[in-house]
Structures are given as structure tokens and as C-alpha cells.
Amino acid sequence: MSQATKMRRHAHKMRRQGIQPVVVIDKDDRFPDIAAVIIGRFLWRYRSELAPVYAVVALALAGAVLHATHAPWWPYILAGATLAAWTLAMFGERVGLSLRAERFYAAAVALGGGMWLAAATALGLAFAPLPQVLLFGGFVLAVPWWAHRRRRAKVRVERQLAAWPEIAHAVGLAGSRVQSAVVDVWGWRARLALARGQTIQDVVARVPAIESALGTFRGAVRVQPTRDDKANRFELRVLDTDPHADAIAWPGPSVASITEPIDLGPFEDATSARVLFLRRHALFGGVAGSGKSGGLNVLMGNLTACRDVVIWAVDLKRGMELQPWAPCIDRLATAPEQARVLLRDAVAVLEARAAWLAARGRRVWEPTPELPALVIVIDEYAELADEVPDTTADTDSIARRGRAVAVTLIAATQRPTQKAMGKGAVRSQMDVRVSFRVRERKDVDLILGQGMLAAGWHAHTLNAPGKFLLSAPEHDTPRRARAYLLSDEAVADAAHRHAARRPALDEVSRTAIEEAHAGVALRSLNGPEEPPSVSDVAEPENRPETVLWDMLSRAPDEGIPVSHLINATGMSRPWIYQRLRELADDHRVTQVSRGRWRAITEHAQ
Ligand SMILES: Nc1ncnc2c1ncn2[C@@H]1O[C@H](COP(=O)(O)OP(=O)(O)OP(=O)(O)O)[C@@H](O)[C@H]1O
């Protein structure tokens, strides 16, 4: 073994023991050997920064060799480089070049390098101005490389990981090894293997020491079991920035179908709080200003992007919160009577779907754009229970029987007391609970369920709007998440974009609603002997058809805008246009100007 190798080993051993080696050169040692080691180490350590230099040297060498041995090959080199550049630009994503700028950069390097190599092969390295072109071109193409943020982050992480054996030794986890690592926007995560006898609990106990050794801020390191739950593995999450430090802009919908889990926002460790809403009722709770409506906005942004969901909504705060989503909402009830009709119709849909499934020997309604799920979003649920207490029977029905037929409720409320939630089963049927900040400790159990406060779900300590705890079948530990924030413009933009892709309710459901309405109309014609029951569709004067005709008859000469008709009846735009068309065919209404209608009075006829 050479002297230098022996010294290297010795120095390494000393470093592991926390002793900084000091190099002593005696007269027998060969200084150049050590200098070569130091230079070699420098070249290796800074290989990422020096990559452009290596590339230039490699090109020069290749050019010299190819010119001497295979000068006629230059057309093939040119063709190969062009093909490589095209492949990188078109398919670079498959080799990790996720941004378009990165793909174009890689293509430019391949093409530039290939063209130069072809020229050098044909003409020789010294042919002017090939050397100058190589140096100047190499420098120009190196600038984006040196400036690239993701590459620099990756290098930083690689260096930290290279130092892991020393860190592990310093914090008392000697022998643990890094298996893999990935860099993301918030920091990096690595999978590590533990040495014999070490446990994840040992690692958790040493988190502050690891933070100190890595030089991160306090709270930046999280330790979790790996997905395969192996006792001798763990995942180390290191955050460069606290994901919850600032409001997090909504990155756009995370789903295209309700069969996929929806991303509400990141947990503190930057993993996504994804939760499935298919066949599940959900409760969003939290005091005023806790970000509940913001959370509903994230949900709406995703639901409206799903082509297999029809959205109905009840917003008795006169539609303030959900109104911006109106273009995507099939039916929006902003008045108590509309809410009553809407929920009654939802029960009719539920029953018709159940019967349709039973007739086909099927158990569950699988949502598709043709047979969409029906999601009913109720903001300020307490107002509904207060103002229209007789809807309780219908919300109960939906809560109990809606899952299989994909008719589900999403309720938001400030304090889901028994009174606010009605007497029924609604609260106990909520499968997904999202708790924003609550005022008092006891409210935790109201939103998240009995015993949750004692189990460590401390929603009263959430310290910024938008922060929430999520309880769902796939989320059974209290972890803080923060909802994405949608600006008013983002809501308007998403509502506008998604409006064109909304599905219509299926035939089975539509027929059920029409029959329910016709049934009520018939009963009301039959007179007082057969009065409608409490849970029947609204009084005849509140039926959407009656409201529509009433508004049209009272419309001014310049007509009434369709948007007013939608608001007043709580029905969808297509429904309104269908009725207007029928009335126009009967010569009972006329279109005064674009989007404005009124009834044709006898005088006008
Ligand atoms: N996810 C979020 N990230 C950062 N800030 C948020 C977030 N959500 C809400 N906020 C801020 O908190 C304020 C109140 O939010 P929001 O209106 O959603 O609360 P709320 O609980 O719905 O209140 P209310 O019941 O009165 O409607 C917003 O104006 C916004 O500035």
C-alpha cells in the first residue's frame, strides 16, 4: 500500500473520530502525490461547476482524435448531433428535463457541440477560428448552467449527503447510509438505511442534532417511516423554506375526475394533503376568518375541473361565497325556498338512481361524464338548518343513502353544534372532516368528532388563516396543512375556463326531477283534500317554473337578463334557456335583445 493511501485511510479514520487531520510532510514523502490527491479531490468535488470545462476539453480531445483517424466521418457526426438535439427538445422530459427551457438548453448544447465537433473532425483542431469558437461558445453555454437554480440546489444536497457518514457519526447514528435522494421546490428528501439495532425512534430523538449538523433552521428536518414501513429504513425530509410561512398560491386543479384524490394544500413537510371526495360527505369547519371559504374555493376549483361531477350549491349568505363559481354550478340556491326545492330534488335524484342501479343489479354509481356524481355544496350549513328547518329530513336522507349513488354533501359551518347541524344524522355521516381554526377547545370534537381533542387534534392552536387539520380514512394523524389561496382573479379565471367543460345531469336524474315537480303540480291542482307534505317540493308559487313566469310577466319593456332568472329560480342556464324556448314556441315570451327576455303581454299581442 502506498504511503499516500495509508495517509488517506488514516486521515479518514481520524475524521470519523471527529479529529481534523493535519498533514505533516517529512523528507521521505513525495509532495506531488499529495498535491495530486488534493487537486483530484477538488476536480471531483466541483465536478458540477466544472462540467462546462470538462465538456470543452472532451470536445477538443475528441476533435483532435477524430480528425487524425476518421476525418471523413464529419457528416455522420453532424447528423447524429442534429438527431440528439431534436430528441432532447421533444422528449427531454423523460430524462428529467421537466422545464421547456431546460430541454431547449440541452438541445442547444447538443447541436452546438456536435456542429463544432463535425467541423473539427473535418478541418482539424487548429483550423481558425475553431479554437476561439470552442472557447467562446463554451463560455456562453456555460452561463445558464452555472446560473441554474435546480442544479445548484442538487449540488448542495449532494454535498450534504456526501457528508452524511460524518454527520451520522456526530449525532450518534454511525453506520446509517443514504440510499436515494430527490430535490424539490421546498428542499429535499432522502431515503436512508439504519445500521443494525438502530430504530426510527433513535432518529426522531436526534432530529435537533441532525438540524444542527446540516445547518438548517429549527424545525426543518422531519423523519418518517418509509412507504414500505421497514424498521431499518427511514425518510429524511429537509426543508429549505417553511411551506407554511406565506400564503401558497393555488397551482391549479390537481384532478380531472372525482375518482382521484383532491390536493387541498401542503402539509408542513410539503407533502400534499390529498383526499378523496368520491362517495364521501365532508364537513369544513372553523371560525369566521379562519380560511374556511378559502378551503371551499380550492375544493370548487378542483370539482369544477372534473368532467364527471355536477355541482349544486346552497349559499344562504345570498350567494356571496359561491356566486363567483356560478358559471360552473348547475343549480345555486341563495334563498330558503330554492334551497328547499334543491334538496328535495336531490333526494328524488338519489331515489331514482338507487332504483336504476337495482334494476340493473348494480350496487354503486360509477361516475362518468355521462353519469356524473352529484355534489351538493352547502356554505353556512347553520343558516340552512335555522332558516329552513324542514330540510333536515332531506339532508339526512342524502347523508345516509347518498354514497352508493354518488350524491354527496359538502357542508361548511362555523360551529357544527347539534342545533346548527339539525337533529339528524348529517354530522355523524361526514367521512371527511376539515377543521380550520376553532375558537374553543371543545369545538374540536364538534368538527372532527368525539375524542379527537384528547387524541391530539388541536385545531384551536392553528395560528394562521388557511391552516387546517384533515381527518379522513386515509388521514388518521393530526398534521397541520395549509390550504392553497385563490385570489379573486384566480377564481374568476378558473370558473370561466371550467364552465365550458361542465357535464349535464344524466337522463335518470333529470327525469326524476321533472317527475317530482310534475307530481307536486298535480297534487296542488287536486286541491286541499291532498295537501303537499312538508318534504314535498316547494309551494306551487315557489316552483322554479312559477317564479320564472312571474319574473317574465313583470319584466320591464327592455326585458329581464337571463342571469336574474337564474338567480331567482336557482336553476341552471340550460334549464332556463330550455323553458324560454318552450315559452317562445308558445308565443308567450319574446327575446327583446341579447340575453334579455320578457313575457308577451296581451296588449303587445
Ligand atoms: N389558505 C390561505 N392562506 C393564506 N391566507 C388565507 C387563506 N385562506 C384565507 N386567508 C386569509 O384569511 C381571510 C379570511 O378567509 P376566509 O374568508 O376564507 O375565512 P372564512 O373562515 O371563510 O370566514 P367567513 O366564515 O367569515 O367567510 C382571507 O381574506 C384571506 O386573506
The ligand as a Tripos MOL2 file, in Angstrom:
@<TRIPOS>MOLECULE
LIG
   31    33     1     0     0
SMALL
NO_CHARGES

@<TRIPOS>ATOM
      1 N1        -55.1580   29.4670    2.5810 N.pl3     1 LIG1
      2 C1        -54.9350   30.7190    2.9580 C.ar      1 LIG1
      3 N2        -53.6890   31.2020    3.0010 N.ar      1 LIG1
      4 C2        -53.4760   32.4720    3.4010 C.ar      1 LIG1
      5 N3        -54.4310   33.3250    3.7680 N.ar      1 LIG1
      6 C3        -55.6850   32.9090    3.7520 C.ar      1 LIG1
      7 C4        -56.0110   31.5800    3.3490 C.ar      1 LIG1
      8 N4        -57.3400   31.4300    3.4190 N.ar      1 LIG1
      9 C5        -57.8260   32.6100    3.8560 C.ar      1 LIG1
     10 N5        -56.8360   33.5010    4.0450 N.ar      1 LIG1
     11 C6        -56.9730   34.8850    4.5170 C.3       1 LIG1
     12 O1        -57.9100   34.9390    5.5690 O.3       1 LIG1
     13 C7        -59.0130   35.7760    5.2570 C.3       1 LIG1
     14 C8        -60.3250   35.1220    5.6930 C.3       1 LIG1
     15 O2        -60.5200   33.9640    4.9310 O.3       1 LIG1
     16 P1        -61.9520   33.3460    4.6080 P.3       1 LIG1
     17 O3        -62.8850   34.4220    4.1120 O.co2     1 LIG1
     18 O4        -61.7360   32.1940    3.7360 O.co2     1 LIG1
     19 O5        -62.3880   32.9090    6.0490 O.3       1 LIG1
     20 P2        -63.7330   32.2180    6.4880 P.3       1 LIG1
     21 O6        -63.3740   31.2630    7.5440 O.co2     1 LIG1
     22 O7        -64.4310   31.6900    5.3230 O.co2     1 LIG1
     23 O8        -64.5360   33.4010    7.0820 O.3       1 LIG1
     24 P3        -66.0850   33.6330    6.9060 P.3       1 LIG1
     25 O9        -66.7310   32.4930    7.6310 O.co2     1 LIG1
     26 O10       -66.2910   34.9820    7.5190 O.co2     1 LIG1
     27 O11       -66.3540   33.6230    5.4230 O.co2     1 LIG1
     28 C9        -58.9460   35.9750    3.7490 C.3       1 LIG1
     29 O12       -59.3130   37.2840    3.4100 O.3       1 LIG1
     30 C10       -57.5090   35.7150    3.3990 C.3       1 LIG1
     31 O13       -56.7900   36.9260    3.3460 O.3       1 LIG1
@<TRIPOS>BOND
     1     1     2 1
     2     2     3 ar
     3     2     7 ar
     4     3     4 ar
     5     4     5 ar
     6     5     6 ar
     7     6     7 ar
     8     6    10 ar
     9     7     8 ar
    10     8     9 ar
    11     9    10 ar
    12    10    11 1
    13    11    12 1
    14    11    30 1
    15    12    13 1
    16    13    14 1
    17    13    28 1
    18    14    15 1
    19    15    16 1
    20    16    17 2
    21    16    18 1
    22    16    19 1
    23    19    20 1
    24    20    21 2
    25    20    22 1
    26    20    23 1
    27    23    24 1
    28    24    25 2
    29    24    26 1
    30    24    27 1
    31    28    29 1
    32    28    30 1
    33    30    31 1
@<TRIPOS>SUBSTRUCTURE
     1 LIG1         1 GROUP 0 **** ****
